[in-house]
Amino acid sequence: MGARTAWVTEPYLDAEYGMPLTPMEEIEQAVIVADRAGLSCMVHAVGDRAVHEVLSVFAGVQARNQSNCRIPHRLEHAQMILPQDLEALGRLKNLAVSCQPNNMSLDISMIDQCAGERGKYAYNFKKILDTGVPTMFSSDAPVADPNPFCGIYSAVTRKRMNKTPKTGWYPDQCLTVDQAVQGYTLTPAMASGMGDSLGSLAVGKWADLIVADRNFFSIDPEDIADARVVLTLFNGKIVYEG
C-alpha cells in the first residue's frame, strides 16, 4: 500500500486502484493444478480487492472437493480485508492466513494518509482470528524488524515502536498476549504440518525454544518489545547464551 500498487476496491485518496501483479485466471489455474497434485499454495494478497479475488479462487477449489493437500493453502498478508470477505474466509476449510503485525507499526501514518477511514479494514488481526481460520504471524523481514518480540508488541498494543498513538491504532483489533504468542509458535507449526513436533513445550516435542529475560504474560505490554533472549536451545542443545 505504501507504493499505492496494492489492489483495492476503492481508489486511494492520493492515487488510483493499484493493480494485480499476476492475472487472476493464471493464479486460479495454478492453484487448481497444485491442489489436485497435493501441493499447497501460498498466494500474496495485500489490498482488499486482491484478498477478495484470492479468496474466491480458494472457494472455487474447495467447492471442487478434490484437494489432496496435507497442509492448508495459505493467504499471505491479508493486509486489508472487508467485512464480507471475513465471512467468506470463515467458510474456507483448508486455508491458513499469515499476517505481519510489525508492519502495522510502520504503516499507521501511511495508511491514514492513503486510505483515510478505510484504514479500519487494515491489519484486522482480531477479526481474522474470530473467523476461526488458523492465523500465523511473521516479520516480512527485511521490510520490518525480524524480532518476534516487536511483532508481539505490535499485535497486542497496536502502536508504533515509539509507543504512539497512546490508546493504540484501531484498538478494538488488539490481541491478547496469548493470541499473539500462539500466532508465532503453535499456529504456524500446526499449519505447516509440524504441530506434533514443534510449536509448544510438551513431552515428546523437539526442544527448540528460547528463554526471554521477562515474562510476557505478567509485564506491561508496553515493555514486550524491549525483551531480549538469554538462552536458545535447538534440538535440545544450548546454541546461545547471552
C-alpha positions in Angstrom: 0.0 0.0 0.0 2.9 2.3 0.5 3.6 2.3 -3.2 -0.2 2.5 -3.9 0.1 -0.6 -6.0 -1.9 -2.9 -3.7 -5.1 -3.7 -5.5 -8.1 -2.1 -3.7 -11.8 -1.8 -4.3 -12.0 1.9 -3.8 -9.3 4.3 -5.1 -6.6 5.6 -2.7 -7.1 9.1 -1.5 -3.9 10.1 -3.4 -3.8 7.5 -6.2 -5.9 5.1 -8.2 -6.8 1.4 -7.5 -3.4 -0.3 -7.6 -3.1 -3.5 -9.7 -2.9 -7.3 -9.7 0.7 -8.4 -10.3 -0.5 -11.7 -11.8 -3.7 -12.2 -13.7 -6.3 -13.9 -11.5 -7.0 -16.5 -14.2 -3.4 -17.6 -14.1 -3.4 -17.8 -10.3 -6.6 -19.8 -10.4 -5.3 -22.4 -12.8 -2.1 -22.7 -10.9 -3.9 -23.3 -7.6 -6.2 -25.9 -9.2 -3.3 -27.8 -10.7 -1.3 -27.7 -7.5 -4.3 -28.6 -5.3 -5.0 -31.7 -7.4 -1.4 -32.7 -7.1 -1.5 -32.3 -3.3 0.7 -29.2 -3.3 -0.3 -26.3 -1.0 -0.1 -22.8 -2.4 0.8 -19.6 -0.8 -0.7 -16.5 -2.6 0.2 -13.0 -1.6 -2.7 -10.5 -1.3 -2.4 -7.1 0.3 -5.2 -4.8 -0.9 -8.9 -5.6 -0.2 -9.6 -6.3 -3.9 -6.7 -8.7 -4.1 -7.8 -10.5 -0.9 -11.4 -10.8 -2.3 -10.2 -12.3 -5.6 -7.8 -14.8 -4.0 -10.4 -15.9 -1.5 -12.8 -16.5 -4.5 -10.1 -18.7 -6.0 -9.7 -20.8 -2.9 -13.5 -21.0 -2.5 -13.7 -22.4 -6.0 -11.1 -25.0 -5.2 -12.9 -26.0 -2.1 -16.2 -26.4 -4.0 -14.5 -28.9 -6.3 -13.7 -31.0 -3.2 -10.7 -32.6 -4.9 -8.0 -31.4 -2.5 -5.2 -33.9 -1.7 -3.2 -31.3 0.3 -1.8 -32.5 3.6 -1.3 -28.9 4.9 -3.6 -25.9 4.2 -3.2 -23.4 1.4 -2.1 -20.0 2.6 -3.2 -16.4 2.1 -0.2 -14.2 2.8 -0.6 -10.7 4.3 -4.4 -10.1 4.1 -3.4 -6.6 5.0 -6.8 -5.1 4.1 -9.9 -7.2 4.2 -13.6 -6.2 4.0 -16.4 -7.5 6.3 -18.0 -9.6 3.6 -14.7 -11.2 2.9 -14.1 -12.0 6.5 -17.3 -14.1 6.3 -16.0 -15.8 3.1 -12.7 -16.5 4.9 -14.6 -18.2 7.8 -16.3 -20.6 5.3 -13.0 -21.9 3.9 -11.8 -25.2 5.5 -8.3 -25.8 4.0 -6.8 -22.3 4.3 -4.5 -20.5 6.8 -3.6 -16.8 6.9 -0.2 -15.3 7.6 -0.1 -11.6 8.8 2.8 -9.3 9.8 2.0 -7.3 13.0 5.2 -5.3 13.0 4.4 -4.0 9.5 1.4 -2.3 11.0 3.6 -0.3 13.4 5.4 1.0 10.4 2.3 1.6 8.3 0.0 3.6 10.5 0.7 7.0 9.2 0.9 5.8 5.6 -2.5 4.1 5.7 -4.1 7.1 7.4 -2.8 9.2 4.5 -3.7 6.9 1.6 -6.9 5.2 2.9 -8.4 7.5 5.4 -11.4 6.0 7.2 -10.9 2.8 5.2 -7.9 2.2 7.3 -10.3 0.4 9.7 -10.2 -2.5 7.4 -6.4 -2.8 7.6 -4.5 -5.2 9.9 -7.7 -6.7 11.3 -6.0 -9.4 13.3 -8.8 -9.9 15.8 -11.5 -10.1 13.2 -9.4 -12.6 11.2 -8.8 -14.7 14.3 -12.5 -14.6 15.1 -13.3 -16.3 11.8 -11.6 -19.4 13.1 -9.1 -19.6 10.3 -5.6 -20.6 11.5 -3.7 -17.3 11.8 0.0 -17.2 12.0 2.3 -14.2 12.3 5.7 -13.4 10.7 8.0 -10.4 10.3 8.2 -9.9 6.5 11.9 -9.2 7.0 13.8 -7.3 5.8 10.8 -5.0 5.4 10.3 -5.0 9.2 12.4 -6.0 12.2 12.5 -9.8 12.3 12.4 -9.8 16.1 9.2 -11.6 17.0 9.1 -9.6 20.3 8.4 -6.5 18.3 5.7 -8.3 16.4 4.0 -9.5 19.6 4.2 -5.9 21.0 2.6 -4.5 17.8 -0.2 -7.1 17.8 -1.0 -6.5 21.5 -0.7 -2.7 21.7 -1.5 -1.6 18.0 1.2 1.1 18.5 4.3 2.3 16.7 7.6 1.3 18.3 7.7 4.8 19.9 4.5 3.8 21.8 2.1 6.0 19.8 -0.8 6.5 19.4 -1.4 6.5 23.1 -4.5 4.3 23.0 -3.5 2.2 20.0 -4.5 2.4 16.3 -8.0 0.9 16.0 -7.6 -0.6 19.4 -10.6 -2.9 19.0 -8.3 -5.1 17.0 -5.7 -5.5 19.8 -4.9 -9.2 20.6 -4.2 -10.8 23.9 -0.6 -11.7 24.6 -1.6 -15.4 24.4 -3.1 -14.9 21.0 -0.1 -13.1 19.7 2.4 -15.6 21.1 0.4 -18.5 19.6 0.5 -16.8 16.2 4.3 -17.0 16.3 4.6 -20.5 17.7 1.9 -23.2 17.8 -0.3 -22.0 14.9 2.5 -21.9 12.2 3.7 -25.3 13.5 0.3 -26.8 13.0 -0.3 -25.1 9.7 2.9 -26.4 8.3 2.1 -30.0 9.4 4.6 -29.9 12.3 2.3 -29.5 15.2 3.2 -32.8 16.7 6.9 -31.8 16.9 7.1 -28.0 17.2 5.2 -25.0 18.4 4.7 -25.6 22.2 6.5 -27.0 25.2 5.3 -30.6 25.6 6.6 -34.0 26.2 7.7 -35.7 23.0 8.2 -32.5 21.0 11.5 -31.2 19.9 13.3 -29.0 22.4 13.6 -25.9 20.1 13.0 -23.0 22.4 14.2 -19.7 23.8 14.2 -18.2 27.2 13.5 -14.5 27.5 14.6 -12.1 30.2 11.0 -11.3 31.2 7.5 -13.0 31.4 5.4 -11.5 28.6 2.2 -12.7 30.4 2.8 -10.7 33.5 4.6 -7.5 32.4 3.2 -4.3 30.9 2.7 -5.0 27.2 4.5 -1.7 26.5 7.7 -3.4 27.6 7.4 -6.6 25.4 9.5 -5.1 22.5 12.4 -4.4 24.9 12.7 -8.1 25.9 15.9 -10.0 24.9 16.8 -13.6 24.6 19.1 -15.0 27.3 19.1 -18.7 26.2 18.4 -20.6 23.0 18.0 -24.4 22.6 18.0 -26.1 19.3 17.2 -29.8 19.2 17.8 -29.9 23.0 21.2 -28.3 22.8 22.2 -24.9 24.0 23.3 -22.9 21.0 23.2 -19.4 22.5 23.7 -17.9 26.0 23.6 -14.1 26.5 
